[in-house]
């Protein structure tokens, strides 16, 4: 018995070690993003790269601006000879200055302030939140009624039509990009909120997920509801929907993530800056004349932070939705 328990504990410890290692591998890109956002431009491009930002010396000019130290050429107990970036102190020319002129800083939190002020992120946040919430409510409505029809109602060609819906998931976005753009142009919806919202008001995967869950609801509930005078519509909204909260939360979360991370479509259908969304704003830091990696990572961090918080709040509902739906007929 003792040997059996020891083997069981060893197995459990091995499983937990593998899971912890996998979690660390998945978190590594996020940790690198945050680390890069706190580095200076030269440290971002340094080789070999360092995961944790190192201490950097900064010269504080009389006008209150700061110039980054590019290279320390010579140092004594009283002075430092350095190359500085910044016209206020002579550009790239070597400067010999007293140590009291320098301050040591490891984490450059002002990168976040610079990134926020470089682009109109408050406006982009409002646009993204508005589009994401509008699309989410539309997807919940359209997916619910479509999933209920495929799960509970019987009509000619139901299964074939559902398979046709599923086949649309295999069509990549570039295939229908031009036709959709032409249709929206015909409606004069280009460069409006309609172009950002209407094409995404229905989502095939959400229909599939809800259908799989609706099929697990006992038919006896429907029979009892019909005897009490319920129609399909009443049964859907008063019985099925309250029993599907976890799946609806998952659908809502997937919809928000999709809208939040959308880049190609908003870039194509919007031209005015006041209609831009967050992902389009991030592209500002990657231009043809170079990429501002530290600002891009800082902006990416505060753009993705709401999604991380939302995911942690809803992770239990996501797990429950997949466990209940079973993803099977």
Steps between C-alpha positions, in 0.01 A plus 500: 500500500783735585666434165171562322453836676857603424449418133174697501665808656790473256259487207307800629821695556617421147170613352509826697862560396410454134199733534708766676767476231235531227345800675840667521561442128162657421564796729852561369394720203290718731784532748740592219253760374482666843878478542562661160254779580721604793827513305678782321525498117863391505440227755215362292741443209795388714656160436493268676155605618432523872165401643511738798577866419839612623577826678541791262653841562309809396628858475248755622522819294432843644173529312365187667538268203703182523750349260580134494853374544603309188839383621720551805850573362685566824411529864673629811374537854405861423417512125363298211589537132201386295330525164152645533190499284336840488569837344477674839840359598685491172354198326738204457814691597685368811421691818699501825271590785497459879325195638253726676357586157379142453224297648473120481177351381420134438137507388386771258137541600481821300489284184133442581437873527681565173308225320164622635568858394645413159170374360141594584447186707206634706300537179618161373396340829151647478462384139621151581274465804197626308561268203582200722191535720266563207631199309484288816130568564420446131691169495323380816162572342561360153696198622237409758207495260699324227639240741155432642359449151775252412474319836123482567301581188446257214491631144607380157878502447580597858809282538630581151456870565685468829788321329506783245531746787788303647679490165512880505745477789758359259481803270788739581425869540693620189258301281192699600681827576449659158136386447403625846673831437312541171167427668568754774610752242172451316318575826726805555613357833873531446665715769202465735426296811268284292801357314667410829191337653249358251722240322586339837153484654482124432769250596504140379703357787266660754203339325680165509590529869150603606338230286711233666393624841131541410491137387599388851192661658245222571209483259268444796545866593370603160205259518405634843534858376277430200234358729512829692447693176859599419600572145848441361580866561384493862676171569826640358509823701343385827641148537786428260689827540507498885633142484776605261668783690847346497491438125366849434785647703746304286337620178504858628866475596604353164308773322666776704845351441436478127387862478778621731774334294359587158752685287470429128131575462494834693813608315330446164150635564586808708693806386424761763712504813195538725375156387825313560523216753781387730673256268522761226644742754774250587615497139610862541808383689611281209572726202719472192774702668526259793315347792491653846510167677485626857199725429331229296536252786378757753194576287438128443511441875231752592294396197498132593459553876116530491476169313716324757287632784183399316634151437596442864155612612323268255730196491271288718207562266715413199605166648143423606364580154731255325438234764123529465482530123740210452552615140315195377161403364 
